Amino acid sequence: MERLTEKDNIGAFHYRLKRKHKSNEFNDYDAFFDYHMAVKRLGELEDLLEPIPADEWHEDDGDVIWWKFPIDEPPYLGSPLDKKFRFDYYTHFTRFLIPLGYGG
């Protein structure tokens, strides 16, 4: 997946869409599509940050990041199928963030 944004150091804005701005840009399909995709990706990133209760883990989830709440130590990376995993210890998990262009 290709990035839709690029770094921008103007004022409070840290990122901007790579495509150049046009007047009345939301009347343009490409600009509207870029905005839609940026918001979609932001939502996907927020989903990755949302902790999921440990008992909702399924084998199809594979390796994930396991957390014990409250967070007072580093997380465990792996699955409950690992020999060292303590299912009664961890309370939540989050999924891994896969780098752009390297995911399936």
QUIGILIN-V315988 format. One record per residue. N is the residue number from 0. RES is the residue in one small letter. PHI is phi in degrees with one decimal (* if undefined). OMEGA is omega in whole degrees, -180 to 180 (* if undefined). Layout:
# QUIGILIN-V315988
N;RES;PHI;OMEGA / N;RES;PHI;OMEGA
This chain:
# QUIGILIN-V315988
0;m;*;-180 / 1;e;-90.7;177 / 2;r;-65.0;175 / 3;l;-95.7;-176 / 4;t;-116.7;173 / 5;e;-139.3;180 / 6;k;-61.7;-180 / 7;d;-145.1;-177 / 8;n;-104.2;180 / 9;i;-91.9;177 / 10;g;55.9;-177 / 11;a;-84.9;-178 / 12;f;-83.8;179 / 13;h;-103.5;-180 / 14;y;-138.3;172 / 15;r;-145.8;177 / 16;l;-67.6;-180 / 17;k;-62.1;-179 / 18;r;-64.5;-178 / 19;k;-65.7;180 / 20;h;-74.1;178 / 21;k;-128.9;174 / 22;s;-67.9;-176 / 23;n;54.4;-170 / 24;e;-61.2;180 / 25;f;-80.5;168 / 26;n;-85.0;-178 / 27;d;-99.4;-177 / 28;y;-60.6;-177 / 29;d;-61.5;179 / 30;a;-66.1;178 / 31;f;-62.6;179 / 32;f;-63.3;179 / 33;d;-58.7;179 / 34;y;-61.8;179 / 35;h;-58.3;-179 / 36;m;-65.9;179 / 37;a;-63.4;179 / 38;v;-66.4;178 / 39;k;-60.7;-180 / 40;r;-66.0;176 / 41;l;-59.9;177 / 42;g;-61.0;178 / 43;e;-64.9;177 / 44;l;-65.5;178 / 45;e;-64.3;176 / 46;d;-60.9;180 / 47;l;-66.3;-179 / 48;l;-85.5;-178 / 49;e;-77.6;180 / 50;p;-69.1;180 / 51;i;-111.6;179 / 52;p;-56.4;-175 / 53;a;-55.2;-176 / 54;d;-72.5;177 / 55;e;-93.1;178 / 56;w;-65.1;177 / 57;h;-128.4;-178 / 58;e;-53.8;179 / 59;d;-65.8;178 / 60;d;-70.4;180 / 61;g;65.3;179 / 62;d;-72.2;180 / 63;v;-140.2;178 / 64;i;-101.2;-176 / 65;w;-99.7;-177 / 66;w;-123.6;169 / 67;k;-109.6;179 / 68;f;-92.2;-3 / 69;p;-69.4;-176 / 70;i;-76.1;178 / 71;d;-136.3;177 / 72;e;-156.2;-179 / 73;p;-62.0;180 / 74;p;-75.5;174 / 75;y;-100.5;179 / 76;l;-107.8;180 / 77;g;155.5;-179 / 78;s;-135.1;177 / 79;p;-64.6;178 / 80;l;-79.7;177 / 81;d;-69.2;-179 / 82;k;-63.5;-177 / 83;k;-84.3;-174 / 84;f;-71.6;178 / 85;r;-114.9;-176 / 86;f;-61.6;-179 / 87;d;-75.5;-176 / 88;y;-93.1;-175 / 89;y;-88.4;-175 / 90;t;-101.9;-175 / 91;h;-147.4;173 / 92;f;-140.1;171 / 93;t;-130.4;-180 / 94;r;-86.2;178 / 95;f;-73.3;171 / 96;l;-89.3;-179 / 97;i;-96.6;-179 / 98;p;-57.4;179 / 99;l;-55.3;177 / 100;g;84.9;-177 / 101;y;-118.8;-179 / 102;g;-89.8;-178 / 103;g;-87.9;*
